[in-house]
Amino acid sequence: MSDQMYDYIIVGGGLAGASAIEGIRERDEEGAILLIGLEKHQPYHRPPLSKKLWFGQKQVEDIFVQSRDFYMENNVDMAPGVEIVRLNSNNRTVVDTRGFAYKFDKLLLATGGVPRTLDIPGGDLEGICYYRYLDDYLKLRPEASEGKSAVVIGGGFIGGELAAALKINKVNVTMVFREKYILSRIFPESLGMAIQNDYIRRGVKIFADDTPLSFEKSGNKYITRTKNGEMIESDMVIVGVGIAPSTHLAETGGLQIENGIVVDDRLQTSKQGIYAAGDNAFFPYQALGKMVRIEHWDNALNQGKHAGLNMAGANQPFTYMPYFFSDLFDFGFEAVGDINSELEIVTDWQKENETGVIYYMKDGKVRGAMMCNVWDKVDAARELIGKSYQLSAIS
């Protein structure tokens, strides 16, 4: 097929890709845009997949980033369910699995990440859910009825949120994860253990310091065997052990790769005119003075739009400080900056391990802040991070 030419091609049909369209159209009302996404669905928000959809607070039709009319009104060509497998950065062409080629002037790689899988016997067993996509929710939701049982592998965001969502829907839940306590990468131990004990009080079985060795199927049931000798029978097995940045396409184009696709402060890759944004972008976090990759909703939203603006000629540095949030039963939080439990921790509790602010410090400087059941203080936290050696409470 002869090459089709576009001013802008966006590879990745998620939030970053959809947001880039807004950025482009703020500066360029006419340039031809193509949005190519591997999923058959139009771009949607991922957080409800482990939160509000399970609680009836949103319906599937509520989670799409924009209405279908938005893409028509902005003259965006859509190619859902299409995988781009090759990038030629010299002749500025991308090629899909069918061999169709598309030429571009500017390209955005917003391909996000893919779920990490378990390389163990039965890790690829049919029916085991590596949870990330809307189709995963659509399949799992009707199966997760009262009295059913689920094994959740992973004690991070997805594992913690899904375990809570399933338990609230009266599913019998068992969690298995290698760490000592839930969300250990970000929670100080006292908070992590308090939340873990709350899960146990609510009836969630937890096998911490443990890992699955194998999965097998016995009739309609799954059998999970663990390193510590546990044998757990369940109706469902859901794995949430993180994602790997999707970099294969960038590699075919010779782009610089480290912990994701390396971009500069304009979100441009090592090849001029090619940008990356969202879960796959390894970018300079200005306030922290280091390169990072962030796998959260707010980063995809703002980075995608900023990349679109720069593709259309804005040429502005990305200085935004993205925040993230989670809900674990009654414990909710918002956080911004470097949230790392290995940093020095200073706590300002109103009610210990329930309500208050956690500060993450390094060299006397606030590097991050987590507001626990404290709301509308993200901007105040941003003001503290990286600017002052004197810690003052967020108020």
DOSE-666445 format. One record per residue: residue in three letters; x, z, y of N, C-alpha, C in turn. Coordinates in steps of 0.001 Angstrom, whole numbers, padded with zeros to 6 digits, always signed. Example, Ala and Ser with C-alpha at 12.3 -4.5 7.8 and 13.67 -1.06 7.14 Angstrom:
2
ala+013190+007800-005690+012300+007800-004500+013200+007800-003300
ser+012850+007080-002250+013670+007140-001060+012900+007870+000030
***
This chain:
395
met+000842+000000-001199+000000+000000+000000+000874+000000+001246
ser+000516-000769+002238+001295-000819+003475+001199+000513+004204
asp+002267+000835+004946+002319+002112+005654+001239+002193+006726
gln+000606+003372+006807-000305+003663+007908+000470+004473+008939
met+000305+004175+010206+001081+004822+011267+000224+005833+012005
tyr+000799+007041+012202+000133+008093+012971+001115+008681+013973
asp+000578+009093+015120+001411+009820+016080+001791+011183+015517
tyr+000839+011809+014825+001047+013148+014277+000518+013198+012850
ile+001360+013651+011939+000897+013946+010587+001130+015423+010325
ile+000091+016068+009822+000150+017483+009454-000026+017560+007949
val+000998+018045+007262+000919+018220+005808+000648+019688+005535
gly-000530+019972+005008-000947+021347+004758-002296+021599+005386
gly-003306+021790+004558-004675+021927+005065-005122+023358+005209
gly-004232+024242+005649-004579+025642+005858-004740+025974+007329
leu-004628+027268+007636-004841+027736+009004-003801+027179+009965
ala-002529+027163+009567-001490+026647+010468-001738+025186+010794
gly-002118+024402+009790-002392+022993+010032-003571+022766+010945
ala-004656+023495+010705-005848+023358+011556-005555+023799+012984
ser-004777+024878+013133-004451+025377+014472-003566+024387+015230
ala-002721+023666+014503-001864+022679+015155-002677+021586+015829
ile-003819+021247+015250-004683+020235+015868-005115+020691+017258
glu-005478+021968+017380-005867+022500+018694-004718+022368+019679
gly-003499+022710+019226-002346+022609+020115-002086+021186+020555
ile-002140+020262+019627-001916+018852+019972-002939+018381+020992
arg-004202+018672+020726-005271+018163+021587-005298+018814+022974
glu-004653+019957+023134-004539+020534+024476-003688+019650+025384
arg-002746+018906+024787-001825+018096+025586-002002+016597+025377
asp-002564+016227+024269-002687+014806+023939-004073+014565+023351
glu-004928+013955+024130-006313+013747+023699-006485+012502+022852
glu-005485+011652+022810-005666+010336+022194-004816+010089+020956
gly-003678+010765+020824-002762+010463+019723-003427+010568+018360
ala-003102+009632+017482-003702+009593+016155-003157+010724+015282
ile-004076+011493+014657-003716+012650+013837-004220+012442+012420
leu-003366+012769+011463-003758+012804+010053-003478+014199+009512
leu-004493+014822+008908-004350+016122+008257-004470+015915+006753
ile-003401+016207+006035-003363+016028+004586-003252+017400+003927
gly-004168+017694+003015-004146+018986+002342-004326+018848+000847
leu-003621+019670+000107-003698+019624-001344-005045+020116-001860
glu-005652+021092-001143-006954+021604-001574-008067+020650-001152
lys-009147+020660-001917-010280+019786-001615-011109+020314-000453
his-010934+021609-000129-011724+022227+000934-011100+021944+002300
gln-011931+021952+003340-011390+021899+004690-010705+023230+004981
pro-009828+023308+005989-009060+024531+006242-009943+025769+006381
tyr-009493+026863+005748-010258+028118+005761-009317+029291+006003
his-009916+030425+006357-009168+031666+006549-008996+032357+005195
arg-007771+032795+004881-007516+033437+003595-007885+034922+003529
pro-007740+035731+004609-008010+037161+004463-009361+037504+003826
pro-010458+036786+004129-011723+037159+003482-011715+037015+001966
leu-010769+036264+001406-010733+036082-000042-010478+037387-000779
ser-009843+038340-000123-009616+039644-000756-010274+040772+000034
lys-011082+040411+001035-011725+041434+001861-013218+041145+001996
lys-013633+040554+003111-015043+040543+003499-015956+039748+002571
leu-015460+038728+001903-016313+038001+000970-016803+038908-000149
trp-015971+039857-000535-016322+040760-001633-017329+041818-001226
phe-017439+042064+000062-018313+043136+000539-019600+042612+001147
gly-019810+041284+001058-021015+040703+001634-020995+040623+003144
gln-019818+040883+003752-019710+040835+005209-019506+039413+005709
lys-019111+038518+004815-019014+037092+005128-019466+036298+003916
gln-019987+035097+004185-020284+034143+003134-019223+033041+003183
val-019138+032261+002112-018102+031234+002055-018182+030305+003255
glu-019393+029938+003664-019526+029008+004791-019014+029598+006108
asp-018784+030918+006130-018307+031571+007361-016787+031545+007503
ile-016061+031192+006458-014606+031389+006504-013830+030143+006919
phe-014516+029030+007144-013794+027817+007522-013304+027914+008961
val-012102+027424+009199-011458+027567+010508-012270+026863+011583
gln-012743+025674+011277-013549+024888+012210-014681+024221+011431
ser-015713+023826+012161-016774+023058+011532-016272+021638+011243
arg-016977+020924+010397-016602+019536+010120-016660+018697+011397
asp-017574+019040+012296-017708+018290+013538-016439+018345+014374
phe-015709+019477+014300-014482+019627+015078-013504+018495+014773
tyr-013332+018177+013500-012356+017163+013109-012814+015771+013528
met-014114+015529+013457-014637+014236+013908-014526+014102+015419
glu-014879+015165+016136-014840+015120+017598-013412+014954+018119
asn-012441+015420+017341-011043+015306+017764-010321+014133+017107
asn-011105+013243+016495-010564+012010+015902-009418+012282+014931
val-009662+013244+014045-008667+013595+013032-009042+012922+011717
asp-008125+012143+011171-008321+011615+009824-007995+012714+008826
met-008861+012887+007830-008700+013943+006837-008375+013320+005485
ala-007449+013933+004771-007123+013491+003409-007070+014723+002511
pro-008238+015310+002168-008248+016500+001301-007931+016131-000139
gly-007367+017086-000860-007056+016866-002256-005939+015879-002494
val-005066+015703-001503-003961+014739-001604-002638+015506-001515
glu-001744+015237-002451-000435+015894-002449+000642+014928-001954
ile+001361+015365-000942+002524+014620-000462+003737+015100-001246
val+004470+014170-001840+005561+014546-002734+006939+014121-002241
arg+006974+013292-001210+008284+012823-000749+008287+012625+000756
leu+009372+013037+001375+009585+012863+002810+010876+012093+003024
asn+010780+010990+003738+011965+010273+004175+012098+010514+005674
ser+013003+011417+006023+013111+011808+007428+013796+010745+008275
asn+014512+009826+007640+015183+008771+008403+014217+007682+008844
asn+013357+007219+007919+012386+006199+008351+011024+006806+008686
arg+010964+008163+008745+009812+008913+009230+008548+008529+008456
thr+008645+008747+007153+007562+008394+006247+007352+009506+005234
val+006084+009779+004904+005762+010655+003782+004974+009843+002758
val+005130+010206+001488+004517+009449+000395+003741+010410-000489
asp+002520+010017-000894+001717+010878-001754+001871+010504-003224
thr+001174+011248-004092+001320+011056-005534+000858+009674-005986
arg+000026+009013-005204-000467+007683-005566+000493+006577-005135
gly+001550+006970-004407+002479+005991-003879+002112+005489-002505
phe+001021+006031-001925+000632+005629-000573+001606+006244+000425
ala+001997+005465+001412+002962+005911+002415+002305+006008+003784
tyr+002740+006996+004558+002215+007218+005898+003398+007402+006843
lys+003431+006647+007921+004508+006764+008905+004062+007678+010032
phe+005025+008383+010608+004714+009338+011667+005719+009247+012796
asp+005255+009699+013960+006169+009946+015063+006599+011408+015034
lys+005616+012319+014861+005887+013757+014726+005219+014246+013442
leu+005897+015160+012770+005410+015680+011497+005432+017198+011526
leu+004377+017816+011004+004347+019265+010822+004221+019567+009335
leu+005145+020372+008835+005060+020870+007463+004428+022262+007513
ala+003162+022323+007149+002408+023576+007137+001907+023818+005717
thr+002829+023681+004773+002483+023689+003361+002374+025089+002769
gly+002660+026127+003561+002439+027493+003122+003313+027896+001953
gly+002685+028557+000982+003426+029026-000178+002599+028884-001435
val+003255+029031-002556+002574+028943-003848+002725+030282-004562
pro+001720+030695-005322+001803+031996-006003+002980+032058-006966
arg+003678+033172-006929+004726+033395-007918+004068+033654-009272
thr+004609+033062-010308+004055+033219-011643+004949+034118-012485
leu+004406+034595-013593+005136+035479-014486+005672+034682-015664
asp+006975+034671-015801+007626+033938-016876+007738+034857-018094
ile+006588+035142-018692+006514+036005-019873+005592+035331-020887
pro+005646+035716-022140+004709+035147-023110+003266+035317-022650
gly+002524+034218-022620+001139+034262-022168+000978+034178-020670
gly+002089+034058-019936+001999+034006-018477+001240+032804-017962
asp+001173+031756-018796+000436+030554-018415-000863+030408-019213
leu-001328+031512-019771-002546+031493-020580-003744+031065-019742
glu-004560+030210-020294-005739+029735-019576-006633+030918-019196
gly-007076+030922-017958-007964+031971-017483-007280+033062-016693
ile-005955+033230-016852-005240+034200-016018-005201+033663-014598
cys-005571+034498-013659-005757+034058-012278-004583+034493-011405
tyr-003806+033530-010927-002783+033786-009910-003480+033608-008565
tyr-003931+034703-008012-004944+034665-006960-004367+034273-005612
arg-004927+033194-005039-004540+032797-003682-005580+031927-002997
tyr-006293+031091-003732-007076+030017-003140-008582+030303-003181
leu-009320+029577-002362-010779+029701-002356-011347+029422-003736
asp-010815+028442-004439-011306+028159-005787-011105+029349-006725
asp-010052+030145-006500-009853+031346-007309-010993+032336-007073
tyr-011344+032521-005793-012463+033414-005477-013762+032901-006088
leu-014023+031612-005940-015277+031045-006436-015402+031195-007945
lys-014292+031138-008649-014320+031324-010102-014446+032795-010471
leu-013707+033634-009766-013629+035043-010134-014872+035834-009743
arg-015466+035485-008606-016555+036316-008070-017717+036499-009045
pro-018256+035448-009669-019364+035672-010601-018955+036408-011875
glu-017662+036376-012214-017196+037079-013404-017042+038576-013153
ala-016882+038948-011881-016562+040335-011523-017842+041142-011305
ser-018608+041296-012356-019879+042010-012259-019723+043450-012761
glu-020703+044267-012482-020662+045683-012837-020408+045867-014332
gly-019457+046752-014634-019144+047047-016016-018047+046193-016612
lys-017675+045098-015958-016567+044280-016426-015249+045010-016158
ser-014189+044516-016773-012884+045156-016600-011858+044128-016145
ala-010925+044603-015345-009885+043723-014804-008546+044436-014794
val-007511+043719-015174-006135+044175-014968-005590+043419-013772
val-005093+044155-012792-004493+043567-011600-002995+043821-011652
ile-002220+042749-011672-000759+042858-011696-000250+042712-010267
gly+000465+043729-009793+001017+043679-008442+000475+044803-007580
gly+001373+045457-006853+000981+046565-005992+001202+046290-004526
gly+001237+044995-004155+001370+044628-002754+000016+044399-002114
phe-000010+043539-001096-001247+043314-000351-002367+042785-001241
ile-002116+041683-001937-003173+041068-002723-003629+042003-003835
gly-002675+042595-004555-003039+043512-005623-003831+044701-005122
gly-003364+045307-004045-004045+046477-003502-005435+046167-002982
glu-005546+045065-002248-006847+044705-001688-007834+044284-002765
leu-007373+043496-003734-008277+043052-004796-008716+044203-005682
ala-007809+045111-005979-008190+046268-006788-009295+047059-006102
ala-009170+047254-004794-010210+047973-004052-011515+047188-004037
ala-011425+045882-003798-012630+045058-003737-013357+045049-005078
leu-012617+044905-006162-013231+044888-007489-013863+046232-007816
lys-013176+047325-007496-013718+048651-007794-014986+048914-007008
ile-015019+048512-005749-016236+048678-004940-017392+047903-005554
asn-017070+046797-006236-018102+046024-006929-018315+046492-008364
lys-017858+047723-008655-018139+048413-009916-017493+047759-011134
val-016366+047106-010891-015526+046610-011978-014545+047715-012355
asn-014263+047878-013633-013266+048842-014089-011877+048234-013911
val-011062+048853-013076-009801+048239-012640-008602+049036-013133
thr-007615+048312-013658-006307+048869-013990-005248+048089-013227
met-004375+048796-012541-003273+048164-011826-001961+048416-012558
val-001118+047381-012596+000221+047495-013162+001197+046917-012141
phe+002182+047713-011732+003192+047180-010809+004511+047918-010995
arg+005592+047241-010624+006937+047737-010914+007390+048845-009965
glu+006776+048951-008799+007225+049923-007808+006685+051324-008125
lys+007214+052317-007424+006792+053707-007643+005389+053957-007116
tyr+005042+053267-006028+003726+053474-005428+003268+052206-004727
ile+002014+052164-004400+001374+050988-003838+001959+050633-002471
leu+002137+049339-002216+002679+048810-000964+003965+049540-000540
ser+004838+049746-001508+006050+050522-001241+006988+049825-000260
arg+006866+048520-000119+007750+047798+000804+007485+048181+002255
ile+006251+048598+002546+005927+048899+003942+005521+050355+004181
phe+004968+051034+003178+004508+052403+003389+005632+053403+003144
pro+005769+054422+004012+006617+055555+003642+006028+056224+002400
glu+006874+056887+001635+006441+057388+000328+005247+058331+000418
ser+005242+059223+001397+004135+060191+001480+002801+059482+001671
leu+002765+058436+002502+001530+057693+002719+001180+056877+001482
gly+002165+056191+000909+001896+055381-000270+001352+056200-001421
met+001917+057382-001639+001431+058232-002722+000039+058775-002426
ala-000235+059073-001157-001568+059556-000788-002626+058480-001051
ile-002318+057242-000684-003264+056147-000928-003404+055895-002427
gln-002292+055951-003138-002354+055752-004580-003216+056827-005247
asn-003073+058061-004816-003907+059133-005365-005373+058919-005038
asp-005662+058341-003875-007049+058022-003525-007606+056964-004471
tyr-006804+055956-004790-007224+054946-005767-007563+055608-007101
ile-006698+056525-007537-006917+057191-008824-008190+058028-008788
arg-008416+058735-007680-009647+059529-007555-010893+058650-007635
arg-010772+057433-007155-011909+056512-007167-012080+055819-008522
gly-011194+056105-009460-011351+055576-010804-010472+054393-011152
val-009562+054018-010269-008624+052948-010586-007488+053529-011432
lys-007257+052947-012588-006129+053363-013417-004870+052682-012897
ile-003812+053441-012766-002573+052889-012207-001410+053175-013134
phe-000710+052107-013495+000542+052216-014227+001636+051703-013302
ala+002248+052664-012565+003351+052332-011669+004656+052385-012458
asp+005731+051888-011846+007025+051829-012534+006896+051109-013874
asp+006086+050075-013910+005838+049368-015156+005661+047879-014871
thr+005873+047061-015867+005712+045619-015712+005079+045044-016971
pro+004329+043961-016840+003762+043334-018033+004847+042615-018831
leu+004783+042741-020150+005698+042020-021029+005065+040780-021622
ser+003716+040816-021821+003037+039664-022408+001543+039761-022171
phe+000902+038601-022235-000557+038499-022249-000957+037727-023498
glu-002085+038101-024040-002642+037321-025142-004159+037392-025085
lys-004793+036523-025811-006262+036467-025821-006742+036906-027202
ser-007738+037769-027218-008364+038209-028453-009869+038080-028274
gly-010424+037005-028815-011837+036721-028554-012031+036415-027087
asn-012928+037157-026443-013179+036973-025012-012347+037921-024147
lys-011486+038703-024772-010722+039708-024045-009261+039289-023910
tyr-008635+039794-022840-007202+039646-022654-006527+040957-023053
ile-005365+040839-023655-004554+042001-023997-003264+041927-023185
thr-003033+042939-022369-001804+043037-021575-000921+044107-022189
arg+000293+043752-022543+001268+044717-023062+002350+044916-022002
thr+002746+046170-021798+003687+046473-020724+005003+047025-021261
lys+005982+047048-020383+007320+047533-020721+007284+048978-021206
asn+006393+049781-020640+006319+051198-021005+005428+051459-022215
gly+005016+050388-022890+004282+050568-024130+002771+050607-024005
glu+002244+050315-022839+000790+050298-022681+000216+049009-023271
met-000980+049114-023833-001731+047958-024296-003118+048048-023674
ile-003431+047117-022759-004640+047210-021943-005539+046018-022259
glu-006762+046302-022634-007747+045250-022900-008625+045066-021672
ser-008915+043827-021317-009722+043567-020128-010445+042236-020225
asp-011466+042087-019398-012187+040822-019301-011456+039815-018423
met-010658+040319-017480-009961+039466-016526-008535+039960-016339
val-007633+039037-016054-006281+039377-015614-006034+038620-014313
ile-005694+039374-013268-005464+038795-011949-004053+039165-011516
val-003272+038174-011165-001877+038399-010795-001703+038119-009306
gly-001168+039115-008605-000845+038951-007193+000523+039527-006923
val+001560+038758-007217+002934+039254-007090+003690+038488-006008
gly+002953+038008-005016+003596+037349-003889+003615+035839-004025
ile+004140+035206-002994+004229+033754-002966+005670+033331-002711
ala+005964+032127-003116+007237+031487-002783+006965+030422-001737
pro+007772+030330-000682+007518+029317+000333+007592+027921-000266
ser+006680+027077+000152+006637+025714-000363+007655+024858+000404
thr+008773+024597-000237+009872+023895+000442+010252+022577-000232
his+009611+022232-001342+010035+021050-002093+010017+019790-001233
leu+008940+019606-000477+008832+018407+000349+009946+018363+001392
ala+010204+019512+002020+011288+019572+003003+012635+019240+002365
glu+012836+019693+001133+014085+019412+000433+014258+017918+000203
thr+013159+017211-000122+013273+015759-000337+013681+015037+000938
gly+013402+015659+002088+013767+015051+003356+015090+015527+003911
gly+015807+016358+003140+017119+016819+003576+017076+017864+004672
leu+015975+018598+004805+015876+019629+005833+016626+020885+005402
gln+017069+021663+006369+017781+022903+006070+016807+023934+005509
ile+017182+024528+004376+016351+025517+003699+017148+026798+003522
glu+016548+027916+003872+017115+029224+003515+015981+030022+002877
asn+015468+031020+003586+014284+031743+003099+013051+031021+003639
gly+012865+029786+003219+011842+028919+003792+012497+027767+004525
ile+011711+027035+005288+012211+025899+006060+012743+026421+007387
val+014007+026212+007643+014640+026745+008853+014157+025966+010072
val+013686+026698+011083+013273+026085+012346+013959+026795+013505
asp+013998+026120+014660+014554+026735+015858+013452+027435+016644
asp+013765+027866+017849+012767+028618+018613+011622+027742+019101
arg+011742+026423+018935+010627+025504+019236+009838+025154+017971
leu+010224+025766+016855+009619+025519+015536+009969+024144+014989
gln+011028+023560+015520+011499+022272+015020+012540+022509+013923
thr+012462+021697+012880+013397+021820+011769+014747+021210+012144
ser+015614+021104+011136+016933+020515+011361+016872+019010+011612
lys+015698+018408+011462+015496+016989+011768+014568+016858+012968
gln+015005+016139+013972+014233+016000+015198+012860+015392+014915
gly+011853+015973+015572+010492+015474+015444+009746+015990+014239
ile+010404+016807+013406+009764+017404+012232+009725+018916+012432
tyr+008551+019480+012324+008312+020894+012603+007796+021594+011347
ala+007863+022926+011362+007263+023725+010293+006632+024954+010918
ala+005543+025430+010304+004838+026600+010820+004064+027268+009692
gly+003932+028584+009794+003153+029338+008823+004027+029998+007768
asp+003470+030166+006577+004128+030928+005522+005473+030356+005093
asn+005703+029062+005339+006941+028439+004847+008044+028392+005901
ala+007790+028842+007119+008749+028680+008222+009660+029899+008348
phe+010958+029664+008365+011975+030687+008581+012432+030542+010026
phe+011968+031442+010882+012074+031222+012319+012742+032394+013030
pro+013274+032164+014245+013870+033252+015012+012798+034122+015672
tyr+012727+035372+015245+011779+036341+015814+012464+036925+017049
gln+012027+036478+018210+012758+036777+019444+012898+038274+019704
ala+011820+039035+019546+011859+040460+019892+012736+041262+018941
leu+012907+040781+017716+013720+041502+016739+015140+040965+016662
gly+015369+039788+017230+016700+039216+017232+017209+038821+015866
lys+016317+038343+015007+016750+037915+013675+015800+036852+013141
met+016238+036173+012101+015421+035158+011447+014498+035841+010439
val+013246+035415+010402+012278+036004+009480+011340+034912+008971
arg+010629+035240+007925+009520+034424+007447+008347+035360+007260
ile+007183+035009+007805+006032+035909+007814+004852+035245+007129
glu+004240+035977+006196+003161+035427+005375+001812+036022+005764
his+001498+036020+007056+000256+036651+007490-000573+035713+008366
trp-001848+036016+008409-002863+035205+009083-002526+034951+010552
asp-002190+035999+011286-001989+035857+012731-000781+034987+013030
asn+000230+035054+012190+001391+034192+012386+001022+032730+012173
ala+000281+032433+011103-000129+031049+010850-000988+030513+011982
leu-001896+031348+012472-002793+030943+013560-002012+030556+014811
asn-001127+031437+015244-000425+031220+016514+000764+030277+016378
gln+001448+030349+015263+002592+029460+015081+002126+028015+014908
gly+001023+027840+014172+000497+026492+014008+000124+025865+015338
lys-000583+026609+016167-000976+026070+017470+000248+025775+018332
his+001227+026672+018297+002426+026471+019114+003204+025238+018652
ala+003276+025047+017345+003941+023846+016838+003221+022593+017315
gly+001887+022622+017306+001120+021479+017799+001403+021190+019260
leu+001463+022230+020074+001778+022052+021490+003146+021402+021669
asn+004129+021894+020904+005477+021346+021046+005583+019937+020488
met+004848+019625+019443+004827+018254+018940+004316+017294+020003
ala+003390+017810+020825+002809+016983+021882+003577+017078+023192
gly+004766+017709+023172+005643+017664+024328+005808+018923+025138
ala+005236+020055+024710+005327+021277+025515+006753+021809+025594
asn+007498+021739+024489+008897+022177+024450+009057+023617+024923
gln+008224+024521+024369+008255+025929+024751+008721+026783+023565
pro+009521+027823+023836+009960+028695+022747+008803+029520+022197
phe+008866+029802+020920+007853+030640+020275+008317+032084+020376
thr+007665+032865+021236+008062+034253+021464+006986+035240+021031
tyr+005912+034740+020477+004776+035585+020091+005184+036569+018997
met+004602+037774+019043+004845+038802+018030+003588+038947+017173
pro+003567+038328+016001+002349+038367+015179+002100+039751+014591
tyr+000833+040061+014415+000471+041315+013766-000167+041004+012420
phe-000343+042030+011603-001075+041851+010353-001918+043089+010088
phe-002805+042989+009125-003778+044052+008893-004164+044078+007429
ser-004734+045206+007010-005217+045318+005641-006270+046410+005577
asp-007062+046347+004499-008079+047361+004229-007967+047752+002768
leu-007745+049046+002531-007604+049586+001183-008606+050724+001049
phe-009794+050415+000549-010913+051353+000576-011143+051800+002022
asp-011053+053092+002312-011341+053577+003666-010122+053565+004575
phe-008982+053177+004042-007756+053165+004834-007503+051757+005356
gly-007564+051609+006669-007274+050323+007295-006143+050472+008281
phe-005407+049393+008487-004321+049471+009455-004074+048121+010097
glu-003445+048174+011259-002876+047007+011931-001412+047314+012188
ala-000556+046302+012082+000874+046538+012221+001528+045350+012888
val+002639+045616+013576+003369+044564+014262+004851+044911+014245
gly+005699+043882+014191+007135+044097+014202+007707+044185+012801
asp+008843+044866+012674+009544+044995+011400+008980+046206+010665
ile+008094+045955+009718+007439+047029+008976+008124+047104+007619
asn+009085+048012+007533+009956+048092+006369+010196+049566+006066
ser+009793+049983+004889+009885+051405+004544+011329+051888+004426
glu+012303+050976+004412+013699+051389+004349+014258+051758+005719
leu+013526+051454+006781+013951+051857+008116+013686+053348+008319
glu+014216+053900+009402+013906+055279+009756+012432+055368+010139
ile+011749+056372+009617+010311+056516+009845+010043+057715+010738
val+009253+057491+011776+008760+058571+012627+007236+058477+012632
thr+006557+059566+012311+005098+059541+012222+004470+060370+013331
asp+003321+059921+013787+002527+060639+014778+001088+060692+014250
trp+000859+061652+013349-000436+061732+012689-001442+062554+013486
gln-002656+062037+013606-003790+062851+014034-004358+063583+012819
lys-004419+062875+011706-004776+063451+010414-003814+062857+009401
glu-003004+063693+008769-001885+063212+007968-002324+062236+006885
asn-001616+061117+006864-001824+060057+005879-003217+059423+005953
glu-003885+059618+007074-005190+058983+007268-005299+058297+008626
thr-005018+059049+009692-005202+058523+011045-003969+058837+011885
gly-003392+057806+012476-002235+058012+013323-001366+056773+013387
val-000157+056929+013902+000766+055810+014102+002082+056107+013399
ile+002591+055087+012705+003907+055171+012071+004851+054251+012844
tyr+006005+054802+013255+007012+054011+013948+008171+053729+012992
tyr+008637+052493+013008+009753+052075+012177+010949+051869+013112
met+011996+052680+012934+013087+052765+013892+014406+052277+013296
lys+015260+051748+014187+016624+051417+013817+017503+051561+015050
asp+018590+052290+014907+019514+052520+016025+018786+053066+017246
gly+017855+053966+017014+017115+054589+018099+016077+053711+018749
lys+015832+052557+018176+014936+051586+018788+013715+051373+017905
val+012553+051237+018522+011341+050938+017771+011392+049481+017322
arg+011346+049271+016030+011359+047909+015482+009979+047464+015001
gly+009129+048430+014703+007781+048103+014247+006873+049301+014382
ala+005572+049045+014352+004596+050123+014444+003382+049771+013602
met+002895+050767+012885+001680+050604+012080+000639+051603+012584
met-000511+051082+012981-001601+051897+013466-002604+052095+012330
cys-002667+053319+011831-003472+053635+010650-004830+054177+011075
asn-005874+053422+010797-007221+053766+011256-007241+054059+012752
val-006349+053410+013466-006273+053441+014931-006353+051984+015378
trp-007262+051693+016287-007565+050289+016577-007283+049930+018031
asp-007099+048640+018251-006920+048070+019586-005650+048562+020279
lys-004607+048830+019500-003343+049297+020075-002173+048357+019769
val-002482+047164+019277-001406+046244+018921-000588+045853+020138
asp-001250+045572+021249-000506+045181+022454+000397+046308+022937
ala-000081+047542+022843+000755+048682+023232+001975+048785+022325
ala+001778+048509+021048+002906+048539+020115+003902+047441+020442
arg+003417+046278+020787+004317+045183+021146+005199+045562+022329
glu+004638+046302+023259+005399+046704+024443+006585+047592+024070
leu+006424+048386+023006+007492+049300+022612+008618+048610+021872
ile+008275+047583+021110+009233+047026+020155+010356+046279+020870
gly+011540+046684+020586+012716+045970+021066+013013+046134+022535
lys+012293+047009+023226+012470+047076+024679+013016+048409+025167
ser+012863+049452+024384+013219+050767+024903+013865+051604+023818
tyr+014868+052354+024197+015491+053284+023268+014789+054638+023296
gln+013799+054770+024148+013068+056032+024264+011688+055835+023640
leu+011415+056552+022553+010134+056437+021885+009069+057186+022656
ser+008023+056477+023058+006858+057123+023677+005657+056774+022823
ala+004767+057709+022665+003627+057524+021761+002725+056415+022258
ile+002161+055654+021314+001151+054669+021638-000124+055387+022013
ser-000661+055048+023157-001872+055742+023597-002831+054742+024228
***
